[in-house]
Amino acid sequence: MTAGADVVVIGAGMTGVACAYYAARAGLRVTVVDRGGVAAGTTGAGEGNILVSDKPPGPELALARHSAELWRELGDAVGGAAIELERKGGLAVAATPAEHDALRAFAAGQRTAGVQACEVAAHDLPDYEPHLASDLAGGVHYPQDMQVHPMLAAAHLLRAARVAVLTGTRVVGLPRDAAGIRGVQTDRGLLPTRLVVNAAGVWAGEVASLADAPLPILPRRGFVLVTEPLPALIRHKVYAADYVANVGRGSADLRVSPVVEGTRAGTVLIGSTRERVGFDPAFPLRALRGLAAGAVRLFPVLASVSAIRAYRGFRPYSPDHLPVIGADPRVPGLHHAAGHEGAGIGLAPATGHAVAALLIGRPPRVDLRPFAPERLDVHL
Ligand SMILES: Cc1cc2nc3c(=O)[nH]c(=O)nc-3n(C[C@H](O)[C@H](O)[C@H](O)COP(=O)(O)OP(=O)(O)OC[C@H]3O[C@@H](n4cnc5c(N)ncnc54)[C@H](O)[C@@H]3O)c2cc1C
């Protein structure tokens, strides 16, 4: 407990693991601390889409594009099969001609930012997905979208990082002196360090407040429905056009837009809902019914398939729906890597890569100014 680390990463979810991996590669001695196990938080409770398709041009897309590049490298480094990394591509589909026009306009904007987005006419949709509903108005194919198994990815990347890992260890204090952070106080002892990365996901606000540096990270609940294992029916990640609007919407009420994808195990994952209900652990039937109905609208063949389970997680979001990545100017040594909402798996490598650069005093590859903690001052 008393051995020194150059940096202590709080949180062994996908974000903390990616920070640890790139910090270790940058030559730092890293200790990762989690009060649970690896992927014990939201990383173990969501899906693993790695998407550029759902982001408009802007800072989050820049981060996503860098991340997609890094995920491909990581697939080679740790073994794509081991983490179920699939470069399967995404297909956004529209129910009406008006929705199709909106999708095409969105895709045209993304192309100017370097995203590959290919329009698909209604009559060509079956070539992409033979089991799609026959009355859809058209779609857009995104070949750069990928999928990964979040828990396997976190575990394998952590192993590849070769860092010290303390699970079952809760951070209870962030003691400071005149120079800034001087250690991480856990319920098992003190970890002396001058550098801390707060990657505590939806609990990052709680952790930041241990250093008297409030951070407005809040929970946005989501459910995923899982079907019985099936023969391969669905080739891409397929989602309805209104998904993008629901991701960006800040409203508290329940939003359901179907996102359907097959897995290596044969199960089909049906996401996803979004609602702001704090940490309410309930499983309301209407949310699960909404997911099932949305999936059947896209893939009528699913009507006769059984759902075997559902899981629930809390996406960590900030008031402007951008993650918080960077040094906290209020507390020298404290860095944040949190608040990635529904994109934390996809965005983890670029986040870790950027944080590692900051830790060793190098310029990050992606412009981090839009993610700076101090932008949230108005909400503190
Ligand atoms: C239904 C649903 C579907 C999703 N689908 C996708 C998707 O397809 N693609 C995608 O990119 N993202 C998706 N997400 C979002 C994604 O899961 C999250 O953005 C991501 O997992 C956040 O990872 P994290 O490492 O930042 O946080 P977490 O995984 O929550 O990790 C934080 C860790 O910090 C630990 N911790 C907290 N407090 C302390 C403390 N005091 N001391 C020690 N440890 C502490 C926790 O135990 C936890 O392990 C989805 C989320 C949900 C809920």
The ligand as a Tripos MOL2 file, in Angstrom:
@<TRIPOS>MOLECULE
LIG
   53    58     1     0     0
SMALL
NO_CHARGES

@<TRIPOS>ATOM
      1 C1        -27.6110    0.4200  -21.4050 C.3       1 LIG1
      2 C2        -26.2910    1.0140  -21.7780 C.ar      1 LIG1
      3 C3        -25.7950    0.8070  -23.0610 C.ar      1 LIG1
      4 C4        -24.5470    1.3610  -23.4040 C.ar      1 LIG1
      5 N1        -24.0510    1.1120  -24.6590 N.ar      1 LIG1
      6 C5        -22.8450    1.6200  -25.0040 C.ar      1 LIG1
      7 C6        -22.3060    1.3620  -26.2920 C.ar      1 LIG1
      8 O1        -22.8760    0.6410  -27.0960 O.2       1 LIG1
      9 N2        -21.1010    1.9300  -26.6110 N.ar      1 LIG1
     10 C7        -20.4270    2.7320  -25.7360 C.ar      1 LIG1
     11 O2        -19.3640    3.2570  -26.0970 O.2       1 LIG1
     12 N3        -20.9130    2.9820  -24.4960 N.ar      1 LIG1
     13 C8        -22.1030    2.4520  -24.1180 C.ar      1 LIG1
     14 N4        -22.6200    2.7080  -22.8960 N.ar      1 LIG1
     15 C9        -21.9080    3.6400  -22.0160 C.3       1 LIG1
     16 C10       -20.6850    3.0040  -21.3980 C.3       1 LIG1
     17 O3        -21.0360    1.7620  -20.8170 O.3       1 LIG1
     18 C11       -20.0920    3.9740  -20.3500 C.3       1 LIG1
     19 O4        -19.8990    5.2470  -20.9140 O.3       1 LIG1
     20 C12       -18.7540    3.4230  -19.8760 C.3       1 LIG1
     21 O5        -18.8850    2.1000  -19.4290 O.3       1 LIG1
     22 C13       -18.1750    4.2970  -18.7700 C.3       1 LIG1
     23 O6        -16.9770    3.6650  -18.3650 O.3       1 LIG1
     24 P1        -16.1320    4.2630  -17.1730 P.3       1 LIG1
     25 O7        -14.9050    3.4410  -17.0720 O.co2     1 LIG1
     26 O8        -15.9890    5.7330  -17.3840 O.co2     1 LIG1
     27 O9        -17.0760    4.0750  -15.9040 O.3       1 LIG1
     28 P2        -17.3970    2.7150  -15.1040 P.3       1 LIG1
     29 O10       -17.3730    1.5350  -15.9890 O.co2     1 LIG1
     30 O11       -18.6390    2.9590  -14.3320 O.co2     1 LIG1
     31 O12       -16.1490    2.5770  -14.1320 O.3       1 LIG1
     32 C14       -16.0100    3.3800  -12.9840 C.3       1 LIG1
     33 C15       -15.4110    2.5250  -11.8970 C.3       1 LIG1
     34 O13       -15.0980    3.3580  -10.7840 O.3       1 LIG1
     35 C16       -15.2570    2.5900   -9.6220 C.3       1 LIG1
     36 N5        -15.4100    3.4960   -8.4700 N.ar      1 LIG1
     37 C17       -16.3810    4.4070   -8.2700 C.ar      1 LIG1
     38 N6        -16.1780    5.0490   -7.1000 N.ar      1 LIG1
     39 C18       -15.0540    4.5290   -6.5510 C.ar      1 LIG1
     40 C19       -14.3470    4.7650   -5.3570 C.ar      1 LIG1
     41 N7        -14.7330    5.6910   -4.4500 N.pl3     1 LIG1
     42 N8        -13.2310    4.0230   -5.1030 N.ar      1 LIG1
     43 C20       -12.7970    3.0970   -5.9850 C.ar      1 LIG1
     44 N9        -13.4560    2.8120   -7.1430 N.ar      1 LIG1
     45 C21       -14.5590    3.5270   -7.4350 C.ar      1 LIG1
     46 C22       -16.4940    1.7450   -9.9020 C.3       1 LIG1
     47 O14       -16.5240    0.5770   -9.1060 O.3       1 LIG1
     48 C23       -16.3380    1.4530  -11.3960 C.3       1 LIG1
     49 O15       -15.7690    0.1710  -11.6320 O.3       1 LIG1
     50 C24       -23.8230    2.1490  -22.4820 C.ar      1 LIG1
     51 C25       -24.3220    2.3090  -21.1870 C.ar      1 LIG1
     52 C26       -25.5390    1.7410  -20.8360 C.ar      1 LIG1
     53 C27       -26.0270    1.9270  -19.4330 C.3       1 LIG1
@<TRIPOS>BOND
     1     1     2 1
     2     2     3 ar
     3     2    52 ar
     4     3     4 ar
     5     4     5 ar
     6     4    50 ar
     7     5     6 ar
     8     6     7 ar
     9     6    13 1
    10     7     8 2
    11     7     9 ar
    12     9    10 ar
    13    10    11 2
    14    10    12 ar
    15    12    13 ar
    16    13    14 ar
    17    14    15 1
    18    14    50 ar
    19    15    16 1
    20    16    17 1
    21    16    18 1
    22    18    19 1
    23    18    20 1
    24    20    21 1
    25    20    22 1
    26    22    23 1
    27    23    24 1
    28    24    25 2
    29    24    26 1
    30    24    27 1
    31    27    28 1
    32    28    29 2
    33    28    30 1
    34    28    31 1
    35    31    32 1
    36    32    33 1
    37    33    34 1
    38    33    48 1
    39    34    35 1
    40    35    36 1
    41    35    46 1
    42    36    37 ar
    43    36    45 ar
    44    37    38 ar
    45    38    39 ar
    46    39    40 ar
    47    39    45 ar
    48    40    41 1
    49    40    42 ar
    50    42    43 ar
    51    43    44 ar
    52    44    45 ar
    53    46    47 1
    54    46    48 1
    55    48    49 1
    56    50    51 ar
    57    51    52 ar
    58    52    53 1
@<TRIPOS>SUBSTRUCTURE
     1 LIG1         1 GROUP 0 **** ****
